[in-house]
Amino acid sequence: MNLKEFLKHHFDNLDEAAEVMDVSRRTVENYIYVNPCGILRHSAKFVQRKDVNPLDLFDAVAESMEQINENRAKQ
């Protein structure tokens, strides 16, 4: 499960995720498509608000980073 799938699983939409993290939707999209590690600074909010296992979040970030790196290598 990559970061986008993780967020869709735990939130109704990206706007709700942005609200929980107290960031803009654009920032959430940046985390998904450009800088997945950036979302880790909000991990405490996820764990408190949505009862998320932190390791699941870290796995989603790692998978997204891998996918982004693969796409860059193809270009």
C-alpha positions as CSV (number, residue, x, y, z in Angstrom):
1,M,0.0,0.0,0.0
2,N,1.5,3.3,-1.1
3,L,0.9,6.6,0.6
4,K,-2.1,7.6,-1.6
5,E,-3.8,4.3,-0.9
6,F,-3.0,4.6,2.8
7,L,-4.6,8.0,3.0
8,K,-7.7,6.8,1.1
9,H,-8.0,3.9,3.5
10,H,-7.9,6.1,6.6
11,F,-9.7,9.3,5.4
12,D,-12.8,10.0,3.3
13,N,-10.8,12.3,1.0
14,L,-7.5,14.3,0.8
15,D,-9.2,17.4,2.2
16,E,-10.0,15.5,5.5
17,A,-6.4,14.3,5.7
18,A,-5.1,17.9,5.2
19,E,-7.4,19.1,7.9
20,V,-6.1,16.4,10.4
21,M,-2.5,17.4,9.6
22,D,-3.4,21.1,9.6
23,V,-1.9,21.6,6.1
24,S,-3.3,22.5,2.7
25,R,-4.6,19.9,0.2
26,R,-1.7,20.9,-2.1
27,T,0.8,19.9,0.7
28,V,-0.9,16.5,1.0
29,E,-0.6,16.0,-2.8
30,N,3.1,17.0,-2.5
31,Y,3.6,14.3,0.1
32,I,1.9,11.8,-2.2
33,Y,3.7,12.6,-5.5
34,V,7.0,14.3,-4.6
35,N,8.1,14.0,-0.9
36,P,6.5,11.2,1.0
37,C,8.9,11.6,3.9
38,G,7.4,15.0,4.6
39,I,4.2,13.4,6.0
40,L,6.2,11.7,8.8
41,R,6.4,15.0,10.8
42,H,2.6,14.6,11.2
43,S,2.7,11.0,12.3
44,A,1.7,11.8,15.9
45,K,-1.5,13.4,14.6
46,F,-2.3,10.3,12.6
47,V,-1.7,8.0,15.6
48,Q,-3.8,10.1,18.0
49,R,-6.7,10.9,15.7
50,K,-7.1,7.8,13.6
51,D,-5.6,5.1,15.7
52,V,-3.1,4.3,13.0
53,N,-0.2,1.9,13.5
54,P,2.9,4.0,12.9
55,L,4.7,1.1,11.1
56,D,1.9,1.1,8.5
57,L,2.5,4.7,7.8
58,F,6.2,4.2,7.5
59,D,5.6,1.2,5.1
60,A,3.4,3.4,3.0
61,V,6.0,6.1,2.8
62,A,8.7,3.6,1.9
63,E,6.6,2.1,-0.9
64,S,5.8,5.6,-2.3
65,M,9.5,6.6,-2.2
66,E,10.4,3.4,-4.1
67,Q,7.7,4.1,-6.7
68,I,8.8,7.7,-7.2
69,N,12.5,6.6,-7.5
70,E,11.5,3.9,-10.1
71,N,9.6,6.5,-12.1
72,R,12.5,8.9,-12.1
73,A,14.9,6.1,-13.2
74,K,12.7,5.4,-16.2
75,Q,12.8,9.0,-17.4
